[in-house]
Amino acid sequence: MLTSDPKQRALALLIGAQALMTFLAGVNLVWPWTKTCLAAGEFVRWRELFSLSFITPGSVVLLFLVIWTLERGRTDATGPLTLFVLAACLLGVSMGVHEPMNALERAAGKLLAGSVYFWDEIYSHIVFFTAYGAISLALIWSQTRNPLASPLCRSATLVFASCGVLAGTGIVFTELPATSIAADLVVIGAVIGLAELLRQRRPFVVLPVCITLEGAYVLALAALLVKTAAQSL
């Protein structure tokens, strides 16, 4: 048995499901079939429909349940919950703008090129990075407020670390089509630094959310740095 602690089991299930969701988000971008268009129009693709209809709402629900599992029973959870709700709204806005614009980008003529570039590459990216950072910090904040009563056993620690590897792989996949990822590297690095400040050197074995999130981000940052270095050669 992995653990008899119901809170640990619930967190492992939710975080594992979210890690798989993140991995699927990456696969959605690199799998050629998702570029297939629907009968509704040549710029309506399975890729954007899958992202908007399944991955984004599914991730928000899973991450909310993580925070709910951590904060349940507390009466002073307004801060992390409010931050998460705000970030979830921003995530929905950014994805709702970015995904359709991705499909239209190649078809935009001179008249629309500037507008499509603004919504796709500037506005949606700024809003998404804000949402990504806020959601991550809301999760870390909630976890550090609610460390486990007893530390994870070795097998449980491995489970959460494996979730980090799966999620980190998905993040790397989402960046593969990009030509410039300098902003992504800066944001991921900043989130890792802020997460460490919030952790305040508490041991990872009582902070399973930190194991997965920070592990995923460190893996993604390292892989993307290697990719950037290889492209510069």
Residue, then its C-alpha position, 0 to 999 in steps of 0.5 A: m500500500l502506498t499510504s494509509d493517509p487519506k489526504q496523501r492518497a487524495l493528493a496523489l490521485l489529483i496531482g497524478a491526474q493533473a500531471l497526465m493532463t499536462f502531458l496530454a496538453g503537450v501531446n496535443l501540440v505535437w501529434p499531427w492528427t490534431k491539426t485535422c480540420l473539422a467540417a465547420g471550416e478550414f480553421v477549426r481544428w481538433r487541436e484547439l477544440f481539445s485544448l479549450s473543451f477538455i484540457t483547460p477546464g479539466s486542469v482548472v477543476l483538478l487544481f481547484l480540488v488540490i487546493w480544496t483538499l489542502e484548505r478544507g476545514r480552514t476558515d482563513a483560506t480566502g487568500p489562496l482561493t481568491l488568487f486561484v479563482l482570479a488566475a483561473c479566470l485569466l487562464g480561461v481568457s488567455m486560452g480562449v484568445h490564443e487557441p483560435m488565433n493559432a489556427l488563424e495566424r497563417a491565414a491572416g492577410k495584411l489587413l489582419a496580420g497585426s491584429v492577429y499577432f497582437w492577440d496571439e503573441i502579445y495579449s494572450h501570452i501576457v495573460f497566460f504567463t500571469a495566470y500560470g504564475a498565479i496558479s502555481l503560487a496559489l498552489i504552493w502557498s496553499q501547500t506551505r500553509n498546510p504541510l502534511a502531518s506526517p512525512l511521505c514514505r519513500s514510495a509516495t515521494l517517488v510517486f509525486a516526483s514521477c508526476g513531476v517528470l510526466a508534467g515536465t515532459g508535457i511542458v517541454f512538448t508545449e514549447l517545441p513548436a515555438t521559435s523563441i522561448a526566452a520569455d518562457l524561460v524567464v517566467i518559469g525561472a521566476v516561478i521556481g524562485l518565488a516557489e522556493l521563497l514560499r517554501q522557506r526551506r521546509p522539507f519536501v517530504v511534507l510538501p508533495v505539491c511542491i515536489t511535483l510542481e517544482g520538479a516539473y518546472v526545474l525539468a522543463l527549464a533544464a530541457l528548454l535551456v538545452k534546446t535553446a543552447a542547441q539552436s544557437l549552435 
